[in-house]
Amino acid sequence: MSYQPQFKVKATYMRGGTSKGTFFNIADLPKEAQEDSKKRDKLLQRIVGSPDVYKQQMDGMGGATSSTSKAILVGKSTVPNHDVDYYFCQVAIDKDFVDMSGNCGNLSSAVGPFAIKEGLVDNVPQNGVCCVKIWQANIKKTILCYVTMENGMVKEMGDYYIDGVAFPAEEIVLEFAEPVDPSEELFPTGNLVDDLEVPGIGTFKATMITAGIPTCFVNAHEIGYTGTELQGDINSDVEALARFETIRSYAALKMGLISDLKEAETRQHTPKIAFVAPKSDFITSSGKEVKADEIDLHVRALSMQKLHHAMMGTASVAIGVAACIEGTLVNLAAGGGAKTAVEFGHPSGTLKVGAVIQENNGKFVVDKATMSRSARIIMEGYVHVPAGTMDLN
């Protein structure tokens, strides 16, 4: 057998919020990966280290969790009045597919700094705040990423802490402009609360919403939880994870995201399944005690069939929007009534999210949803890829 050398692809490894991923300037990808989506997916899978039957991603850049098995493609925007196009790729860990049906809100905070570093943004100020206008190509939405500049460079270090991240950094404000198109249904079933029937498991009250990312919220007590659970309470319970996946699959069907339950197997990134509960004292994964009067409600969410260690950014948008609409399960868990923002508890701590919403003739229109994150470059250079990776035979 003749020796087949590896080839190199320029890449930047970044943290954004409570997620990490490998970022690529689209122009730096091999030409065949730019032109053929199947070859692109094979390339990204091999770089991240998937599919891995051992579920460790030992031979790639991924960290064997849904929060770290991610690839991000960024290029000069083809959409008027935007700086960059951003494609988010959720790479399955042990299965052979790449899910591009949704977005990663956490990593959206790193897209702005990455785009500036790559020279993809025009008229960047030497000092002050640069608003990077991002076109999220997966879901065709606009994200405004406010990045602080200092002496012509992105200011990464600061004193802003995020629960779920050990070290402080500079705050990055994200605005998700019209996270749901006014012509689309915010609530795909037409109801703020539905009865979700799941054969063999039960019937649950559910709020199904499309803001940020399609998400199905259920009450914690209806599925046997308190809402204060940590990862160890759920992720080691194989039967519980299977139940959650079944509930998620039936939610996808009711939301019209799939037409057959089998389709849920290759659409694991969306919808998200989350459960809510009224506020109470709880202990975070770091051992910190959070008092009930510091939060408005509890939310726990699963990503790629595992309880998330904190909260996905896009699900945070869904939480913010749902909380600000009276009558949803999220709003009721937060005490009900009119709201413009909530602080919710998650396994690693708390997060504040908000939304600006109008009601026109009984239809809810979301002007924007907001949250703060932080981001920084961890490593940049080249990833080595075995020759033949993009062969489709």
Salt bridges, closest charged atoms under 4 A:
ASP41 OD1 - ARG40 NH2 3.06
ASP59 OD2 - ARG46 NH2 2.99
ASP94 OD2 - LYS55 NZ 3.87
ASP94 OD1 - LYS95 NZ 3.77
ASP96 OD2 - LYS42 NZ 3.43
GLU118 OE2 - LYS117 NZ 2.61
ASP122 OD2 - LYS76 NZ 3.34
GLU170 OE1 - LYS155 NZ 2.78
GLU175 OE2 - LYS368 NZ 3.39
GLU184 OE1 - LYS141 NZ 3.50
GLU185 OE2 - LYS363 NZ 3.86
ASP195 OD1 - LYS205 NZ 2.84
GLU245 OE2 - ARG248 NH2 2.93
GLU265 OE2 - LYS262 NZ 3.10
ASP281 OD2 - LYS291 NZ 3.91
GLU289 OE2 - LYS291 NZ 2.80
GLU380 OE1 - LYS117 NZ 3.04
